[in-house]
């Protein structure tokens, strides 16, 4: 809710950038309830613990048109490796996305996947809205599962333009997070 402020004159008002209005802390208003617990085994056909070559084979099968964008990087300090590629779209998000498959330094096994939907420049509210709706839909889907005790966090404002919609850890220690970063919003 916004409280009106009285200014001496209209000329004294600085132009305000239009912000997205989210439900309090960006939470979905309704979601389905499932009886079983969430289990995070990987992303797509890539499974936690797969080696680099196995994940590369999965990516070639799942995203054959994006193979030209595939990059393999190694952090020389930590020893972590990752595969990164840009795909034309990943449901439920709008537009292109960058997928980053992270491998641990000790065993070079898949341990994380990051999905970043990409928007160029400074998108308008109309361009941001589908991304916000997709994030809220993903959070609602994750909230539909049963989670143990205090293993979830929802609706945390992390800073200017950064909102955590959902974070959870399953019973095997795998975690999932849905956040909006770099999106101007008003809660």
C-alpha positions as CSV (number, residue, x, y, z in Angstrom):
1,X,0.0,0.0,0.0
2,X,1.3,3.4,-0.8
3,X,0.7,6.5,1.4
4,X,0.2,9.7,-0.6
5,X,2.8,12.4,0.1
6,X,2.0,16.1,-0.3
7,X,4.7,18.0,-2.2
8,X,4.9,21.8,-2.5
9,X,4.4,21.7,-6.3
10,X,4.1,19.2,-9.1
11,X,7.3,20.5,-10.5
12,X,9.2,19.5,-7.4
13,X,8.3,15.8,-8.0
14,X,11.0,13.7,-9.5
15,X,9.8,11.4,-12.3
16,X,9.2,8.0,-10.9
17,X,9.9,4.8,-12.7
18,X,6.9,2.6,-13.0
19,X,7.4,-0.5,-10.8
20,X,5.8,-3.9,-10.9
21,X,3.3,-4.5,-8.1
22,X,3.6,-7.9,-6.6
23,X,1.6,-9.6,-3.9
24,X,3.3,-9.1,-0.5
25,X,6.7,-10.7,-0.9
26,X,5.9,-12.0,-4.4
27,X,4.0,-15.1,-3.2
28,X,1.5,-16.9,-5.3
29,X,-2.1,-16.4,-4.2
30,X,-3.1,-20.0,-4.6
31,X,-1.4,-23.4,-5.3
32,X,-2.3,-27.1,-5.5
33,X,-1.5,-29.3,-2.5
34,X,0.3,-32.6,-3.1
35,X,0.7,-35.4,-0.6
36,X,4.3,-36.3,-1.4
37,X,7.5,-34.6,-0.6
38,X,9.6,-32.8,-3.2
39,X,12.6,-34.7,-4.5
40,X,15.2,-32.8,-6.6
41,X,17.1,-35.3,-8.7
42,X,18.5,-32.9,-11.3
43,X,17.3,-30.7,-14.1
44,X,15.7,-32.0,-17.3
45,X,17.4,-35.3,-18.1
46,X,20.6,-34.2,-16.3
47,X,20.9,-35.9,-12.9
48,X,23.0,-35.0,-9.9
49,X,26.3,-36.9,-9.9
50,X,26.6,-37.2,-13.7
51,X,30.0,-36.5,-15.2
52,X,30.8,-33.8,-17.7
53,X,30.6,-36.0,-20.7
54,X,27.3,-37.4,-19.6
55,X,25.8,-34.0,-19.2
56,X,27.2,-32.9,-22.6
57,X,25.4,-35.8,-24.2
58,X,22.1,-34.9,-22.4
59,X,22.5,-31.3,-23.6
60,X,23.1,-32.4,-27.2
61,X,19.9,-34.4,-27.1
62,X,17.8,-31.8,-25.3
63,X,19.1,-28.6,-27.0
64,X,20.6,-29.6,-30.4
65,X,20.1,-26.1,-31.8
66,X,21.9,-24.4,-28.9
67,X,25.1,-26.5,-29.3
68,X,26.9,-23.6,-31.0
69,X,26.6,-21.5,-27.8
70,X,27.9,-24.3,-25.5
71,X,30.9,-23.2,-23.4
72,X,33.0,-25.2,-21.0
73,X,34.7,-23.1,-18.3
74,X,37.0,-23.9,-15.3
75,X,37.6,-21.7,-12.3
76,X,41.3,-21.9,-11.9
77,X,41.2,-21.0,-8.2
78,X,38.4,-23.3,-7.0
79,X,38.6,-26.0,-9.6
80,X,34.8,-25.8,-10.2
81,X,33.7,-26.4,-13.8
82,X,30.6,-25.5,-15.6
83,X,28.9,-25.9,-18.9
84,X,26.9,-22.9,-20.1
85,X,24.6,-22.5,-23.1
86,X,21.9,-20.1,-24.3
87,X,18.6,-21.6,-25.4
88,X,15.7,-19.9,-27.3
89,X,13.2,-20.6,-24.5
90,X,12.7,-22.7,-21.3
91,X,9.2,-23.2,-20.0
92,X,7.5,-21.4,-18.2
93,X,9.7,-18.3,-18.7
94,X,9.4,-16.0,-21.6
95,X,12.1,-15.7,-24.2
96,X,15.7,-16.9,-24.2
97,X,17.4,-18.4,-21.2
98,X,21.0,-19.1,-20.1
99,X,21.5,-22.6,-18.6
100,X,24.6,-23.2,-16.4
101,X,25.5,-26.7,-15.2
102,X,27.9,-26.6,-12.3
103,X,30.3,-29.4,-11.4
104,X,32.0,-29.8,-8.1
105,X,35.8,-29.3,-7.8
106,X,36.6,-32.6,-6.2
107,X,34.9,-35.2,-8.4
108,X,33.7,-33.1,-11.4
109,X,30.1,-34.3,-10.9
110,X,27.0,-32.3,-11.6
111,X,25.9,-30.5,-8.4
112,X,23.9,-27.4,-9.5
113,X,21.9,-26.0,-12.4
114,X,21.2,-22.3,-12.8
115,X,18.5,-21.0,-15.2
116,X,18.6,-17.3,-16.0
117,X,16.0,-15.8,-18.3
118,X,17.5,-13.0,-20.3
119,X,16.0,-9.7,-21.2
120,X,18.0,-7.1,-23.0
121,X,18.5,-3.5,-21.8
122,X,15.9,-2.0,-19.5
123,X,12.7,-3.9,-20.2
124,X,9.3,-2.2,-19.8
125,X,6.7,-3.3,-17.3
126,X,4.9,-5.2,-20.0
127,X,8.1,-7.1,-20.8
128,X,8.8,-7.8,-17.2
129,X,5.4,-9.0,-16.3
130,X,5.6,-12.5,-18.0
131,X,8.9,-13.1,-16.2
132,X,7.4,-12.2,-12.8
133,X,4.3,-14.4,-13.6
134,X,6.6,-17.3,-14.6
135,X,8.6,-17.0,-11.3
136,X,5.4,-16.9,-9.3
137,X,4.1,-20.0,-11.1
138,X,7.3,-21.9,-10.4
139,X,7.2,-20.9,-6.7
140,X,3.5,-22.0,-6.5
141,X,4.4,-25.4,-8.1
142,X,7.2,-25.9,-5.5
143,X,5.0,-24.8,-2.6
144,X,2.5,-27.5,-3.6
145,X,4.8,-30.3,-2.3
146,X,5.3,-31.3,1.3
147,X,8.6,-30.0,2.8
148,X,10.2,-31.1,6.1
149,X,10.3,-28.7,9.0
150,X,12.2,-25.5,8.5
151,X,13.6,-26.3,5.1
152,X,11.9,-23.6,3.1
153,X,12.1,-19.8,2.9
154,X,9.6,-17.7,1.1
155,X,9.2,-14.0,0.2
156,X,12.5,-12.5,1.4
157,X,13.6,-9.2,0.0
158,X,17.3,-9.4,-0.5
159,X,18.0,-5.9,-1.5
160,X,17.0,-3.4,-4.2
161,X,15.5,-5.3,-7.1
162,X,16.2,-8.7,-5.5
163,X,13.4,-10.9,-4.2
164,X,13.6,-14.5,-3.1
165,X,10.2,-16.1,-3.9
166,X,11.0,-19.6,-2.8
167,X,14.0,-21.6,-1.5
168,X,13.8,-25.2,-0.3
169,X,16.0,-28.1,0.6
170,X,14.7,-31.7,0.1
171,X,15.5,-34.6,2.5
172,X,18.5,-35.6,0.5
173,X,20.1,-32.1,0.8
174,X,19.3,-31.0,-2.8
175,X,18.0,-27.4,-2.9
176,X,16.0,-25.3,-5.3
177,X,15.6,-21.5,-5.4
178,X,13.3,-19.1,-7.4
179,X,14.4,-15.5,-7.2
180,X,13.9,-12.3,-9.1
181,X,17.1,-10.2,-9.5
182,X,17.5,-7.0,-11.3
183,X,13.8,-6.4,-11.6
184,X,12.3,-3.2,-10.2
185,X,9.3,-4.1,-8.1
186,X,7.2,-2.7,-5.3
187,X,5.9,-4.9,-2.5
